[in-house]
Amino acid sequence: MSATLVEIFKTDIETQYTAELARMRLLDLFPHAKINFDLEDCDRILRIEGRDFSIHLIIEAINILGYNCEILD
């Protein structure tokens, strides 16, 4: 059994509506992940927790929606 991973991304998503659309899209790709946004944070954080997800697919999925997404250092 693989360990649970947590990744945090910086985005430019501004509205709760858009964040929910992005969250649903990511859940289509990674149905067992825990995904949430913190739009109050200046970096508009996307946090993903799970055992099996791809950082590159996450970034690509957000980019396809027209938003920027990058790993937060």
CNS distance restraints for C-alpha pairs under 8 A (distance, minus, plus):
assign (resid   2 and name CA) (resid  51 and name CA) 6.21 0.50 0.50
assign (resid   3 and name CA) (resid  51 and name CA) 6.06 0.50 0.50
assign (resid   4 and name CA) (resid  49 and name CA) 6.75 0.50 0.50
assign (resid   4 and name CA) (resid  50 and name CA) 5.15 0.50 0.50
assign (resid   4 and name CA) (resid  51 and name CA) 4.63 0.50 0.50
assign (resid   5 and name CA) (resid  49 and name CA) 5.57 0.50 0.50
assign (resid   5 and name CA) (resid  50 and name CA) 5.35 0.50 0.50
assign (resid   5 and name CA) (resid  51 and name CA) 5.78 0.50 0.50
assign (resid   5 and name CA) (resid  52 and name CA) 7.97 0.50 0.50
assign (resid   6 and name CA) (resid  47 and name CA) 7.14 0.50 0.50
assign (resid   6 and name CA) (resid  48 and name CA) 5.65 0.50 0.50
assign (resid   6 and name CA) (resid  49 and name CA) 4.39 0.50 0.50
assign (resid   6 and name CA) (resid  50 and name CA) 6.63 0.50 0.50
assign (resid   7 and name CA) (resid  47 and name CA) 5.91 0.50 0.50
assign (resid   7 and name CA) (resid  48 and name CA) 5.40 0.50 0.50
assign (resid   7 and name CA) (resid  49 and name CA) 6.60 0.50 0.50
assign (resid   7 and name CA) (resid  71 and name CA) 7.46 0.50 0.50
assign (resid   8 and name CA) (resid  45 and name CA) 6.67 0.50 0.50
assign (resid   8 and name CA) (resid  46 and name CA) 5.77 0.50 0.50
assign (resid   8 and name CA) (resid  47 and name CA) 4.61 0.50 0.50
assign (resid   8 and name CA) (resid  48 and name CA) 6.52 0.50 0.50
assign (resid   8 and name CA) (resid  71 and name CA) 6.10 0.50 0.50
assign (resid   8 and name CA) (resid  72 and name CA) 5.77 0.50 0.50
assign (resid   9 and name CA) (resid  45 and name CA) 5.68 0.50 0.50
assign (resid   9 and name CA) (resid  46 and name CA) 5.01 0.50 0.50
assign (resid   9 and name CA) (resid  47 and name CA) 6.38 0.50 0.50
assign (resid   9 and name CA) (resid  69 and name CA) 6.27 0.50 0.50
assign (resid   9 and name CA) (resid  70 and name CA) 5.27 0.50 0.50
assign (resid   9 and name CA) (resid  71 and name CA) 4.35 0.50 0.50
assign (resid   9 and name CA) (resid  72 and name CA) 4.87 0.50 0.50
assign (resid  10 and name CA) (resid  43 and name CA) 5.13 0.50 0.50
assign (resid  10 and name CA) (resid  44 and name CA) 5.91 0.50 0.50
assign (resid  10 and name CA) (resid  45 and name CA) 5.08 0.50 0.50
assign (resid  10 and name CA) (resid  46 and name CA) 6.39 0.50 0.50
assign (resid  10 and name CA) (resid  68 and name CA) 7.97 0.50 0.50
assign (resid  10 and name CA) (resid  69 and name CA) 5.61 0.50 0.50
assign (resid  10 and name CA) (resid  70 and name CA) 5.34 0.50 0.50
assign (resid  10 and name CA) (resid  71 and name CA) 6.17 0.50 0.50
assign (resid  10 and name CA) (resid  72 and name CA) 5.45 0.50 0.50
assign (resid  11 and name CA) (resid  43 and name CA) 6.33 0.50 0.50
assign (resid  11 and name CA) (resid  44 and name CA) 5.40 0.50 0.50
assign (resid  11 and name CA) (resid  45 and name CA) 6.22 0.50 0.50
assign (resid  11 and name CA) (resid  46 and name CA) 6.85 0.50 0.50
assign (resid  11 and name CA) (resid  67 and name CA) 7.03 0.50 0.50
assign (resid  11 and name CA) (resid  68 and name CA) 5.39 0.50 0.50
assign (resid  11 and name CA) (resid  69 and name CA) 4.49 0.50 0.50
assign (resid  11 and name CA) (resid  70 and name CA) 6.68 0.50 0.50
assign (resid  12 and name CA) (resid  43 and name CA) 7.38 0.50 0.50
assign (resid  12 and name CA) (resid  44 and name CA) 6.27 0.50 0.50
assign (resid  12 and name CA) (resid  67 and name CA) 6.08 0.50 0.50
assign (resid  12 and name CA) (resid  68 and name CA) 5.71 0.50 0.50
assign (resid  12 and name CA) (resid  69 and name CA) 7.13 0.50 0.50
assign (resid  13 and name CA) (resid  18 and name CA) 6.66 0.50 0.50
assign (resid  13 and name CA) (resid  19 and name CA) 6.40 0.50 0.50
assign (resid  13 and name CA) (resid  39 and name CA) 7.49 0.50 0.50
assign (resid  13 and name CA) (resid  44 and name CA) 6.53 0.50 0.50
assign (resid  13 and name CA) (resid  67 and name CA) 6.45 0.50 0.50
assign (resid  13 and name CA) (resid  68 and name CA) 7.81 0.50 0.50
assign (resid  14 and name CA) (resid  18 and name CA) 7.26 0.50 0.50
assign (resid  14 and name CA) (resid  19 and name CA) 7.57 0.50 0.50
assign (resid  14 and name CA) (resid  39 and name CA) 6.52 0.50 0.50
assign (resid  14 and name CA) (resid  44 and name CA) 7.29 0.50 0.50
assign (resid  15 and name CA) (resid  19 and name CA) 6.22 0.50 0.50
assign (resid  15 and name CA) (resid  39 and name CA) 7.47 0.50 0.50
assign (resid  16 and name CA) (resid  20 and name CA) 6.09 0.50 0.50
assign (resid  16 and name CA) (resid  39 and name CA) 7.54 0.50 0.50
assign (resid  17 and name CA) (resid  21 and name CA) 6.37 0.50 0.50
assign (resid  18 and name CA) (resid  22 and name CA) 6.16 0.50 0.50
assign (resid  19 and name CA) (resid  23 and name CA) 6.02 0.50 0.50
assign (resid  19 and name CA) (resid  37 and name CA) 6.60 0.50 0.50
assign (resid  20 and name CA) (resid  24 and name CA) 6.10 0.50 0.50
assign (resid  21 and name CA) (resid  25 and name CA) 6.25 0.50 0.50
assign (resid  22 and name CA) (resid  26 and name CA) 6.17 0.50 0.50
assign (resid  22 and name CA) (resid  61 and name CA) 7.96 0.50 0.50
assign (resid  22 and name CA) (resid  62 and name CA) 6.62 0.50 0.50
assign (resid  22 and name CA) (resid  65 and name CA) 7.49 0.50 0.50
assign (resid  23 and name CA) (resid  27 and name CA) 6.11 0.50 0.50
assign (resid  23 and name CA) (resid  35 and name CA) 6.36 0.50 0.50
assign (resid  23 and name CA) (resid  36 and name CA) 6.94 0.50 0.50
assign (resid  24 and name CA) (resid  28 and name CA) 6.29 0.50 0.50
assign (resid  25 and name CA) (resid  29 and name CA) 6.71 0.50 0.50
assign (resid  25 and name CA) (resid  61 and name CA) 7.48 0.50 0.50
assign (resid  26 and name CA) (resid  30 and name CA) 5.95 0.50 0.50
assign (resid  26 and name CA) (resid  31 and name CA) 7.71 0.50 0.50
assign (resid  26 and name CA) (resid  35 and name CA) 7.87 0.50 0.50
assign (resid  26 and name CA) (resid  58 and name CA) 6.88 0.50 0.50
assign (resid  26 and name CA) (resid  61 and name CA) 7.15 0.50 0.50
assign (resid  27 and name CA) (resid  31 and name CA) 4.53 0.50 0.50
assign (resid  27 and name CA) (resid  32 and name CA) 7.37 0.50 0.50
assign (resid  27 and name CA) (resid  33 and name CA) 6.89 0.50 0.50
assign (resid  27 and name CA) (resid  35 and name CA) 7.62 0.50 0.50
assign (resid  30 and name CA) (resid  52 and name CA) 7.47 0.50 0.50
assign (resid  30 and name CA) (resid  53 and name CA) 6.26 0.50 0.50
assign (resid  32 and name CA) (resid  50 and name CA) 6.72 0.50 0.50
assign (resid  33 and name CA) (resid  48 and name CA) 6.54 0.50 0.50
assign (resid  33 and name CA) (resid  49 and name CA) 5.54 0.50 0.50
assign (resid  33 and name CA) (resid  50 and name CA) 4.53 0.50 0.50
assign (resid  33 and name CA) (resid  51 and name CA) 7.36 0.50 0.50
assign (resid  33 and name CA) (resid  52 and name CA) 7.85 0.50 0.50
assign (resid  33 and name CA) (resid  53 and name CA) 7.78 0.50 0.50
assign (resid  34 and name CA) (resid  47 and name CA) 7.99 0.50 0.50
assign (resid  34 and name CA) (resid  48 and name CA) 5.67 0.50 0.50
assign (resid  34 and name CA) (resid  49 and name CA) 5.02 0.50 0.50
assign (resid  34 and name CA) (resid  50 and name CA) 6.34 0.50 0.50
assign (resid  35 and name CA) (resid  46 and name CA) 7.29 0.50 0.50
assign (resid  35 and name CA) (resid  47 and name CA) 5.76 0.50 0.50
assign (resid  35 and name CA) (resid  48 and name CA) 4.62 0.50 0.50
assign (resid  35 and name CA) (resid  49 and name CA) 6.54 0.50 0.50
assign (resid  36 and name CA) (resid  46 and name CA) 5.88 0.50 0.50
assign (resid  36 and name CA) (resid  47 and name CA) 5.42 0.50 0.50
assign (resid  36 and name CA) (resid  48 and name CA) 6.74 0.50 0.50
assign (resid  37 and name CA) (resid  44 and name CA) 6.90 0.50 0.50
assign (resid  37 and name CA) (resid  45 and name CA) 5.43 0.50 0.50
assign (resid  37 and name CA) (resid  46 and name CA) 4.52 0.50 0.50
assign (resid  37 and name CA) (resid  47 and name CA) 6.23 0.50 0.50
assign (resid  38 and name CA) (resid  44 and name CA) 5.56 0.50 0.50
assign (resid  38 and name CA) (resid  45 and name CA) 4.95 0.50 0.50
assign (resid  38 and name CA) (resid  46 and name CA) 6.58 0.50 0.50
assign (resid  39 and name CA) (resid  43 and name CA) 7.66 0.50 0.50
assign (resid  39 and name CA) (resid  44 and name CA) 4.36 0.50 0.50
assign (resid  39 and name CA) (resid  45 and name CA) 6.36 0.50 0.50
assign (resid  40 and name CA) (resid  44 and name CA) 6.51 0.50 0.50
assign (resid  41 and name CA) (resid  45 and name CA) 6.46 0.50 0.50
assign (resid  53 and name CA) (resid  57 and name CA) 7.92 0.50 0.50
assign (resid  53 and name CA) (resid  58 and name CA) 7.94 0.50 0.50
assign (resid  54 and name CA) (resid  58 and name CA) 6.27 0.50 0.50
assign (resid  55 and name CA) (resid  59 and name CA) 6.29 0.50 0.50
assign (resid  56 and name CA) (resid  60 and name CA) 6.07 0.50 0.50
assign (resid  57 and name CA) (resid  61 and name CA) 5.92 0.50 0.50
assign (resid  58 and name CA) (resid  62 and name CA) 6.35 0.50 0.50
assign (resid  59 and name CA) (resid  63 and name CA) 6.09 0.50 0.50
assign (resid  59 and name CA) (resid  68 and name CA) 7.72 0.50 0.50
assign (resid  59 and name CA) (resid  69 and name CA) 5.41 0.50 0.50
assign (resid  59 and name CA) (resid  70 and name CA) 6.56 0.50 0.50
assign (resid  60 and name CA) (resid  64 and name CA) 6.06 0.50 0.50
assign (resid  61 and name CA) (resid  65 and name CA) 6.58 0.50 0.50
assign (resid  62 and name CA) (resid  66 and name CA) 6.74 0.50 0.50
assign (resid  62 and name CA) (resid  67 and name CA) 5.66 0.50 0.50
assign (resid  62 and name CA) (resid  68 and name CA) 6.64 0.50 0.50
assign (resid  62 and name CA) (resid  69 and name CA) 6.32 0.50 0.50
assign (resid  63 and name CA) (resid  67 and name CA) 4.93 0.50 0.50
assign (resid  63 and name CA) (resid  68 and name CA) 5.61 0.50 0.50
assign (resid  63 and name CA) (resid  69 and name CA) 6.80 0.50 0.50
